[in-house]
């Protein structure tokens, strides 16, 4: 996203997605508010849980923020120096989803066009933003009755996301590398060992909200980054913060974090931003709307 270099940019202003090189906020200040995945730093959601999905090769494939109203993923891709890649992706993605039977529309959002697909009572919203040599895409998926609340939450998460592009060259549309935090990497390594020892491991993972009771609280769903960034410069984990959620993360084997709605829309998975299949959370009971925490309030005031 083009950002005014004459103004000081800090996380907490809801003016992202930010390019790390344009920020005055240091990455160390974000350890309790953001999940550092190498190429992206994503604000965790209060009352949510971090989950990791493994590929067939037992490598991390997707990282999700799971909430009672749906789940959110944020991925960064390499892009040309000239902007406009997301506009191309929107056309391709919308066409692909329609071909696979989803009721698909293109809506105007805060940053431009958003692709919305609905199938079997589940709504997937794809939000993309062009940045300097990167494109960041946020996907929010959840029951259609929660779609408006999840759309607001997804935009709030994206508005506080930080992209760490780096200088390494990548072909346009290639996903930028995911680097897991050490604690999460240890959990993944343990899961890998279990999967190699027992191929059936992870085939019936438990409900994420059952593992993390705080994830069952639908009234605490503003990004943790909503507070001032300076307040996150603390030692040790904060209850419900990024370090705490990472410590209680869940690792799933390939294709084990799915339901019938996942199978209803099959998009070729070449990992490009135009062709990744939508992700669907398990059906949730009717929930109250998410809280209008400080990041959410600032974001909505700027719309």
PADRENRO-410082 format. One record per residue (C-alpha): residue number from 1; residue in one letter; x, y, z. Coordinates in steps of 0.1 Angstrom, whole numbers, plus 5000, padded with zeros to 4 digits. Example, Ala and Ser with C-alpha at 12.3 -4.5 7.8 and 13.67 -1.06 7.14 Angstrom:
<sites>
{1, A, {5123, 4955, 5078}}
{2, S, {5137, 4989, 5071}}
</sites>
This chain:
<sites>
{1, X, {5000, 5000, 5000}}
{2, X, {5014, 5034, 4991}}
{3, X, {5023, 5053, 5023}}
{4, X, {5032, 5089, 5028}}
{5, X, {5069, 5090, 5037}}
{6, X, {5065, 5125, 5052}}
{7, X, {5045, 5112, 5081}}
{8, X, {5057, 5090, 5109}}
{9, X, {5041, 5056, 5107}}
{10, X, {5036, 5034, 5137}}
{11, X, {5016, 5002, 5143}}
{12, X, {4984, 5011, 5161}}
{13, X, {4973, 5038, 5137}}
{14, X, {4951, 5014, 5116}}
{15, X, {4968, 5028, 5085}}
{16, X, {4983, 4995, 5071}}
{17, X, {4990, 4972, 5058}}
{18, X, {5024, 4986, 5065}}
{19, X, {5058, 4981, 5048}}
{20, X, {5083, 4973, 5076}}
{21, X, {5109, 4996, 5061}}
{22, X, {5085, 5025, 5063}}
{23, X, {5077, 5020, 5100}}
{24, X, {5092, 5036, 5130}}
{25, X, {5079, 5008, 5151}}
{26, X, {5105, 4981, 5158}}
{27, X, {5096, 4945, 5153}}
{28, X, {5106, 4938, 5189}}
{29, X, {5078, 4960, 5201}}
{30, X, {5053, 4938, 5184}}
{31, X, {5061, 4904, 5199}}
{32, X, {5031, 4903, 5222}}
{33, X, {5006, 4919, 5197}}
{34, X, {5017, 4903, 5164}}
{35, X, {5024, 4868, 5151}}
{36, X, {5057, 4871, 5133}}
{37, X, {5057, 4847, 5103}}
{38, X, {5088, 4861, 5086}}
{39, X, {5073, 4878, 5056}}
{40, X, {5042, 4891, 5075}}
{41, X, {5036, 4902, 5110}}
{42, X, {4999, 4896, 5117}}
{43, X, {4980, 4910, 5147}}
{44, X, {4965, 4882, 5167}}
{45, X, {4928, 4885, 5177}}
{46, X, {4917, 4887, 5213}}
{47, X, {4899, 4854, 5222}}
{48, X, {4913, 4837, 5192}}
{49, X, {4938, 4809, 5186}}
{50, X, {4966, 4803, 5162}}
{51, X, {4965, 4771, 5141}}
{52, X, {4990, 4757, 5116}}
{53, X, {4981, 4734, 5087}}
{54, X, {5008, 4711, 5074}}
{55, X, {5013, 4701, 5037}}
{56, X, {5016, 4666, 5024}}
{57, X, {5053, 4669, 5028}}
{58, X, {5047, 4678, 5065}}
{59, X, {5058, 4714, 5060}}
{60, X, {5038, 4744, 5073}}
{61, X, {5013, 4753, 5046}}
{62, X, {4988, 4778, 5062}}
{63, X, {4986, 4797, 5094}}
{64, X, {4952, 4808, 5106}}
{65, X, {4937, 4831, 5133}}
{66, X, {4907, 4811, 5144}}
{67, X, {4878, 4831, 5161}}
{68, X, {4843, 4822, 5171}}
{69, X, {4829, 4839, 5140}}
{70, X, {4853, 4825, 5114}}
{71, X, {4890, 4822, 5106}}
{72, X, {4914, 4846, 5090}}
{73, X, {4947, 4840, 5071}}
{74, X, {4971, 4866, 5058}}
{75, X, {4997, 4858, 5031}}
{76, X, {5023, 4880, 5014}}
{77, X, {5033, 4875, 4977}}
{78, X, {5061, 4889, 4956}}
{79, X, {5049, 4915, 4931}}
{80, X, {5063, 4937, 4903}}
{81, X, {5075, 4973, 4911}}
{82, X, {5045, 4986, 4893}}
{83, X, {5012, 4983, 4912}}
{84, X, {4980, 4967, 4899}}
{85, X, {4986, 4930, 4904}}
{86, X, {4956, 4927, 4928}}
{87, X, {4932, 4940, 4901}}
{88, X, {4944, 4912, 4878}}
{89, X, {4941, 4886, 4906}}
{90, X, {4905, 4897, 4913}}
{91, X, {4894, 4890, 4878}}
{92, X, {4910, 4855, 4877}}
{93, X, {4899, 4846, 4912}}
{94, X, {4863, 4856, 4907}}
{95, X, {4861, 4837, 4874}}
{96, X, {4877, 4806, 4890}}
{97, X, {4853, 4806, 4920}}
{98, X, {4823, 4810, 4897}}
{99, X, {4835, 4781, 4875}}
{100, X, {4835, 4760, 4907}}
{101, X, {4800, 4768, 4916}}
{102, X, {4803, 4795, 4942}}
{103, X, {4780, 4825, 4942}}
{104, X, {4806, 4851, 4936}}
{105, X, {4806, 4889, 4936}}
{106, X, {4832, 4917, 4935}}
{107, X, {4826, 4945, 4961}}
{108, X, {4842, 4978, 4968}}
{109, X, {4861, 4978, 5001}}
{110, X, {4884, 5000, 5020}}
{111, X, {4914, 4993, 4998}}
{112, X, {4895, 4986, 4966}}
{113, X, {4880, 4955, 4952}}
{114, X, {4872, 4925, 4973}}
{115, X, {4861, 4891, 4961}}
{116, X, {4832, 4875, 4980}}
{117, X, {4822, 4839, 4974}}
{118, X, {4793, 4821, 4991}}
{119, X, {4787, 4783, 4991}}
{120, X, {4766, 4761, 5014}}
{121, X, {4761, 4788, 5040}}
{122, X, {4798, 4798, 5042}}
{123, X, {4812, 4831, 5030}}
{124, X, {4848, 4836, 5019}}
{125, X, {4861, 4872, 5015}}
{126, X, {4894, 4879, 4997}}
{127, X, {4909, 4913, 5004}}
{128, X, {4941, 4923, 4986}}
{129, X, {4964, 4953, 4988}}
{130, X, {4993, 4962, 4965}}
{131, X, {5025, 4974, 4982}}
{132, X, {5061, 4981, 4972}}
{133, X, {5071, 4949, 4954}}
{134, X, {5046, 4929, 4974}}
{135, X, {5009, 4920, 4975}}
{136, X, {4992, 4910, 5007}}
{137, X, {4960, 4890, 5008}}
{138, X, {4937, 4885, 5037}}
{139, X, {4911, 4857, 5035}}
{140, X, {4882, 4856, 5060}}
{141, X, {4860, 4825, 5060}}
{142, X, {4830, 4818, 5082}}
{143, X, {4793, 4812, 5084}}
{144, X, {4773, 4836, 5061}}
{145, X, {4753, 4849, 5091}}
{146, X, {4786, 4862, 5105}}
{147, X, {4799, 4876, 5072}}
{148, X, {4796, 4913, 5080}}
{149, X, {4812, 4910, 5114}}
{150, X, {4840, 4888, 5100}}
{151, X, {4845, 4913, 5071}}
{152, X, {4851, 4941, 5096}}
{153, X, {4874, 4920, 5117}}
{154, X, {4894, 4909, 5086}}
{155, X, {4898, 4945, 5075}}
{156, X, {4909, 4955, 5110}}
{157, X, {4935, 4927, 5110}}
{158, X, {4948, 4938, 5076}}
{159, X, {4949, 4974, 5087}}
{160, X, {4975, 4965, 5114}}
{161, X, {4994, 4938, 5094}}
{162, X, {5031, 4945, 5086}}
{163, X, {5049, 4931, 5055}}
{164, X, {5086, 4923, 5057}}
{165, X, {5094, 4920, 5020}}
{166, X, {5132, 4917, 5022}}
{167, X, {5156, 4922, 4993}}
{168, X, {5157, 4887, 4979}}
{169, X, {5142, 4885, 4944}}
{170, X, {5111, 4863, 4938}}
{171, X, {5090, 4859, 4907}}
{172, X, {5057, 4878, 4908}}
{173, X, {5029, 4859, 4926}}
{174, X, {5053, 4836, 4944}}
{175, X, {5043, 4834, 4981}}
{176, X, {5070, 4851, 5003}}
{177, X, {5085, 4826, 5027}}
{178, X, {5068, 4817, 5060}}
{179, X, {5092, 4816, 5090}}
{180, X, {5076, 4803, 5121}}
{181, X, {5084, 4817, 5156}}
{182, X, {5107, 4794, 5175}}
{183, X, {5081, 4781, 5200}}
{184, X, {5057, 4774, 5171}}
{185, X, {5085, 4758, 5151}}
{186, X, {5092, 4734, 5180}}
{187, X, {5055, 4724, 5180}}
{188, X, {5056, 4718, 5143}}
{189, X, {5087, 4697, 5146}}
{190, X, {5071, 4676, 5172}}
{191, X, {5040, 4672, 5150}}
{192, X, {5062, 4663, 5121}}
{193, X, {5078, 4635, 5141}}
{194, X, {5044, 4622, 5152}}
{195, X, {5031, 4623, 5116}}
{196, X, {5061, 4604, 5103}}
{197, X, {5058, 4578, 5131}}
{198, X, {5020, 4576, 5128}}
{199, X, {5005, 4586, 5094}}
{200, X, {4970, 4587, 5110}}
{201, X, {4981, 4614, 5135}}
{202, X, {4962, 4646, 5131}}
{203, X, {4934, 4631, 5111}}
{204, X, {4909, 4639, 5139}}
{205, X, {4922, 4670, 5156}}
{206, X, {4902, 4685, 5184}}
{207, X, {4881, 4716, 5181}}
{208, X, {4904, 4747, 5185}}
{209, X, {4880, 4765, 5208}}
{210, X, {4878, 4735, 5230}}
{211, X, {4916, 4736, 5235}}
{212, X, {4916, 4773, 5242}}
{213, X, {4886, 4784, 5264}}
{214, X, {4893, 4821, 5257}}
{215, X, {4885, 4814, 5220}}
{216, X, {4849, 4808, 5230}}
{217, X, {4844, 4844, 5241}}
{218, X, {4828, 4862, 5211}}
{219, X, {4830, 4896, 5228}}
{220, X, {4868, 4899, 5227}}
{221, X, {4877, 4900, 5191}}
{222, X, {4896, 4932, 5184}}
{223, X, {4932, 4928, 5171}}
{224, X, {4956, 4928, 5200}}
{225, X, {4975, 4955, 5181}}
{226, X, {4948, 4979, 5190}}
{227, X, {4967, 4993, 5219}}
{228, X, {4997, 5017, 5216}}
{229, X, {5027, 4998, 5201}}
{230, X, {5049, 5010, 5229}}
{231, X, {5027, 4991, 5254}}
{232, X, {5037, 4958, 5238}}
{233, X, {5074, 4963, 5245}}
{234, X, {5074, 4940, 5275}}
{235, X, {5093, 4910, 5285}}
{236, X, {5075, 4877, 5287}}
{237, X, {5041, 4867, 5272}}
{238, X, {5009, 4887, 5279}}
{239, X, {4978, 4866, 5286}}
{240, X, {4959, 4863, 5253}}
{241, X, {4987, 4880, 5234}}
{242, X, {5007, 4866, 5205}}
{243, X, {5033, 4848, 5225}}
{244, X, {5005, 4832, 5246}}
{245, X, {4985, 4822, 5216}}
{246, X, {5016, 4807, 5199}}
{247, X, {5024, 4787, 5230}}
{248, X, {4989, 4772, 5227}}
{249, X, {4988, 4768, 5189}}
{250, X, {4974, 4737, 5172}}
{251, X, {4991, 4719, 5144}}
{252, X, {4970, 4699, 5118}}
{253, X, {4980, 4674, 5092}}
{254, X, {4972, 4680, 5055}}
{255, X, {4935, 4683, 5047}}
{256, X, {4924, 4676, 5082}}
{257, X, {4912, 4711, 5090}}
{258, X, {4882, 4710, 5066}}
{259, X, {4845, 4705, 5065}}
{260, X, {4819, 4699, 5038}}
{261, X, {4820, 4736, 5027}}
{262, X, {4857, 4733, 5020}}
{263, X, {4850, 4705, 4995}}
{264, X, {4822, 4725, 4979}}
{265, X, {4846, 4749, 4963}}
{266, X, {4877, 4733, 4948}}
{267, X, {4901, 4758, 4932}}
{268, X, {4934, 4746, 4917}}
{269, X, {4960, 4751, 4943}}
{270, X, {4992, 4764, 4927}}
{271, X, {4997, 4787, 4958}}
{272, X, {4993, 4819, 4937}}
{273, X, {4971, 4846, 4951}}
{274, X, {4946, 4839, 4924}}
{275, X, {4942, 4802, 4928}}
{276, X, {4943, 4792, 4965}}
{277, X, {4912, 4774, 4976}}
{278, X, {4891, 4793, 5002}}
{279, X, {4894, 4781, 5038}}
{280, X, {4864, 4774, 5059}}
{281, X, {4860, 4771, 5096}}
{282, X, {4837, 4747, 5114}}
{283, X, {4801, 4759, 5117}}
{284, X, {4797, 4781, 5148}}
{285, X, {4766, 4788, 5169}}
{286, X, {4751, 4822, 5167}}
{287, X, {4775, 4846, 5183}}
{288, X, {4773, 4882, 5194}}
{289, X, {4792, 4907, 5172}}
{290, X, {4829, 4911, 5180}}
{291, X, {4839, 4939, 5203}}
{292, X, {4848, 4973, 5189}}
{293, X, {4882, 4974, 5205}}
{294, X, {4905, 5004, 5199}}
{295, X, {4920, 4992, 5167}}
{296, X, {4886, 4984, 5153}}
{297, X, {4872, 5018, 5164}}
{298, X, {4901, 5037, 5148}}
{299, X, {4898, 5017, 5116}}
{300, X, {4860, 5023, 5113}}
{301, X, {4864, 5060, 5120}}
{302, X, {4888, 5062, 5090}}
{303, X, {4864, 5046, 5066}}
</sites>
